């Protein structure tokens, strides 16, 4: 795990860890101790929470492992590029609609909507 973290260039200052009281099965041990772990990679904003085990150290390891897997997947697939492309298309579509309304070409659509509304 340490080699994978180093390969991604993750610094300890990039990681924020929170320990929260657990919930669910496990009895008093779970409800009184802060064994649930939430790990956040601050630069990307990716969060991973884990409560699979009763021990904080095991949950911390599992959460870090899951976080590294998510970061590796993001770096390989290039999720950011796909998201940027989707946002670009949505903005183009919205500006086209705005331009049509401004030029008066969308009046037919507006009249059609008005006809459906009972007076």
ZIHU-V388093 format. One record per residue. N is the residue number from 1. RES is the residue in one letter. BURIAL is # if it has 16 or more other C-alpha atoms within 10 Angstrom, else .. D_CENTER is the distance of its C-alpha to the mean C-alpha in whole Angstrom. Layout:
BEGIN
n=(N,N)
res=(RES,RES)
burial=(BURIAL,BURIAL)
d_center=(D_CENTER,D_CENTER)
END
This chain:
BEGIN
n=(1,2,3,4,5,6,7,8,9,10,11,12,13,14,15,16,17,18,19,20,21,22,23,24,25,26,27,28,29,30,31,32,33,34,35,36,37,38,39,40,41,42,43,44,45,46,47,48,49,50,51,52,53,54,55,56,57,58,59,60,61,62,63,64,65,66,67,68,69,70,71,72,73,74,75,76,77,78,79,80,81,82,83,84,85,86,87,88,89,90,91,92,93,94,95,96,97,98,99,100,101,102,103,104,105,106,107,108,109,110,111,112,113,114,115,116,117,118,119)
res=(X,X,X,X,X,X,X,X,X,X,X,X,X,X,X,X,X,X,X,X,X,X,X,X,X,X,X,X,X,X,X,X,X,X,X,X,X,X,X,X,X,X,X,X,X,X,X,X,X,X,X,X,X,X,X,X,X,X,X,X,X,X,X,X,X,X,X,X,X,X,X,X,X,X,X,X,X,X,X,X,X,X,X,X,X,X,X,X,X,X,X,X,X,X,X,X,X,X,X,X,X,X,X,X,X,X,X,X,X,X,X,X,X,X,X,X,X,X,X)
burial=(.,.,.,.,#,.,.,.,.,#,.,.,.,.,#,.,#,.,#,#,.,#,#,.,.,.,.,.,.,#,.,.,#,#,#,#,#,#,#,#,#,.,.,.,.,.,#,#,#,#,#,.,.,#,#,#,.,#,#,#,.,#,#,#,#,#,#,#,.,.,#,#,.,.,.,.,.,.,.,.,.,.,.,.,.,.,.,.,.,.,.,.,.,.,.,.,.,.,.,.,.,.,.,.,.,.,.,.,.,.,.,.,.,.,.,.,.,.,.)
d_center=(22,24,25,21,20,23,22,19,20,18,20,21,20,17,16,16,17,17,20,20,22,22,23,24,27,29,31,32,30,27,27,29,27,24,23,19,17,14,13,11,11,12,13,9,7,6,7,10,12,16,19,21,24,26,26,24,24,24,20,20,20,18,15,16,17,14,12,14,14,10,12,15,13,11,15,17,15,15,11,12,15,14,12,15,17,16,16,19,21,20,21,24,25,24,27,29,29,30,33,34,35,36,39,40,39,36,39,40,36,37,41,39,37,40,42,40,40,43,45)
END
